[in-house]
Amino acid sequence: MRFFLNEDINFLITNRLPRRFATKLVGRLARIEHPLIAGPSLALWKFFAGVDLSDARTTRFKSLREGFVRSLRDGARAFDSDPDTIASPCDAIVGAHGRIEGDRLYQVKGFPYRLGDLIPDPGLVERFRDGPS
């Protein structure tokens, strides 16, 4: 079982699946509010992703999606107010990173995005064009 907990093995396995198919399948499964689907889905997610639900308002969810977009307890996660700090309001593992070329970068599952797709503030988009300044 420890074999599957290795991040390199986990990343390799998940990167060999047809991404669009896997994404659509998991998206559909995530919305199912039946205990026979939601229970195992949540357990697998917690097992493979190492998700800590101790900061959630509740730890009982009707679906994987409900657990994924869960509300947090008040004060559960402090946010760094330093404007030079980049933070993401999600549970994630950084699988890859690289330079920003103009306003284009490769993000989530190897798909290209423009900075404006990820950062709604045009001033910040310009600040990070071609990498942080």
C-alpha positions as CSV (number, residue, x, y, z in Angstrom):
1,M,0.0,0.0,0.0
2,R,2.9,2.4,0.7
3,F,3.8,2.0,-3.0
4,F,0.7,4.0,-4.0
5,L,1.5,6.7,-1.4
6,N,4.8,7.6,-3.2
7,E,4.1,11.0,-4.9
8,D,6.3,10.1,-7.9
9,I,4.4,6.8,-8.5
10,N,1.0,8.5,-7.9
11,F,1.9,11.3,-10.4
12,L,3.1,8.8,-13.0
13,I,0.0,6.6,-12.7
14,T,-2.4,9.6,-13.0
15,N,-0.5,11.1,-15.9
16,R,-0.9,7.9,-17.9
17,L,-4.7,8.0,-17.9
18,P,-6.6,9.8,-20.8
19,R,-7.0,13.2,-19.0
20,R,-10.2,14.4,-20.5
21,F,-11.9,11.0,-20.0
22,A,-10.7,10.8,-16.4
23,T,-11.6,14.4,-15.6
24,K,-15.2,14.0,-16.9
25,L,-15.6,10.7,-15.2
26,V,-14.4,12.0,-11.8
27,G,-16.6,15.1,-12.3
28,R,-19.7,13.0,-12.8
29,L,-18.8,10.7,-9.9
30,A,-18.1,13.7,-7.6
31,R,-21.7,15.0,-8.0
32,I,-23.4,11.7,-7.1
33,E,-25.1,12.0,-3.6
34,H,-25.4,8.3,-2.9
35,P,-23.5,6.8,0.1
36,L,-22.2,3.9,-1.9
37,I,-20.5,6.3,-4.3
38,A,-19.7,9.3,-2.1
39,G,-18.2,7.2,0.8
40,P,-15.6,5.4,-1.3
41,S,-14.9,8.4,-3.4
42,L,-14.2,10.6,-0.4
43,A,-12.1,7.8,1.2
44,L,-10.0,7.4,-2.0
45,W,-9.5,11.2,-2.3
46,K,-8.4,11.5,1.3
47,F,-6.1,8.4,0.9
48,F,-4.3,9.5,-2.3
49,A,-4.3,13.2,-1.8
50,G,-3.6,13.2,1.9
51,V,-6.5,15.7,2.5
52,D,-6.9,17.0,6.0
53,L,-10.5,17.7,6.8
54,S,-9.9,18.8,10.3
55,D,-10.3,22.5,9.4
56,A,-13.7,22.0,7.7
57,R,-17.0,23.2,9.2
58,T,-18.2,19.6,8.9
59,T,-16.6,16.3,8.0
60,R,-19.8,14.7,6.7
61,F,-20.4,15.2,3.0
62,K,-23.2,14.0,0.7
63,S,-20.8,13.8,-2.3
64,L,-17.1,14.1,-3.2
65,R,-17.9,17.5,-4.7
66,E,-19.4,18.7,-1.4
67,G,-16.2,17.7,0.4
68,F,-14.0,19.3,-2.3
69,V,-15.7,22.7,-2.1
70,R,-16.2,22.5,1.7
71,S,-16.5,25.5,3.9
72,L,-13.8,26.0,6.5
73,R,-14.3,26.7,10.2
74,D,-13.8,30.4,11.0
75,G,-10.1,31.2,11.5
76,A,-9.1,27.7,10.2
77,R,-6.5,29.0,7.8
78,A,-4.7,32.3,8.2
79,F,-4.0,34.2,5.0
80,D,-0.6,35.8,4.5
81,S,-1.3,39.6,3.9
82,D,2.2,40.1,2.3
83,P,1.4,41.4,-1.3
84,D,4.5,39.5,-2.6
85,T,3.1,36.2,-1.4
86,I,1.2,34.0,-3.9
87,A,-1.4,31.8,-2.4
88,S,-4.1,29.5,-3.6
89,P,-7.3,28.8,-1.7
90,C,-7.2,25.1,-2.4
91,D,-5.8,21.8,-1.3
92,A,-3.2,20.9,-3.9
93,I,0.1,19.4,-4.7
94,V,2.4,21.3,-7.1
95,G,3.2,18.8,-9.8
96,A,5.2,21.1,-12.0
97,H,6.2,24.7,-12.4
98,G,7.9,26.9,-14.9
99,R,8.4,30.3,-16.4
100,I,5.6,32.5,-17.5
101,E,6.1,33.4,-21.2
102,G,4.4,36.6,-21.9
103,D,1.0,36.1,-20.4
104,R,0.9,32.3,-21.1
105,L,1.7,29.5,-18.7
106,Y,1.0,25.8,-18.4
107,Q,-1.1,25.0,-15.5
108,V,-3.6,22.4,-14.4
109,K,-3.1,19.0,-16.2
110,G,-0.8,20.4,-18.8
111,F,-3.3,22.7,-20.4
112,P,-2.2,26.2,-21.3
113,Y,-3.8,29.2,-19.7
114,R,-3.4,33.0,-19.9
115,L,-2.6,34.9,-16.7
116,G,-5.9,36.7,-17.1
117,D,-7.7,33.4,-16.9
118,L,-6.2,32.8,-13.5
119,I,-5.8,36.3,-12.1
120,P,-8.8,38.7,-12.5
121,D,-6.7,41.8,-11.7
122,P,-5.2,43.3,-15.0
123,G,-2.6,45.1,-12.9
124,L,-1.4,41.9,-11.4
125,V,-1.4,40.3,-14.9
126,E,1.0,43.0,-16.1
127,R,3.1,42.7,-13.0
128,F,3.6,38.9,-13.6
129,R,4.0,39.1,-17.4
130,D,7.2,37.1,-18.3
131,G,7.6,36.1,-14.6
132,P,7.5,38.0,-11.4
133,S,9.4,41.3,-11.2
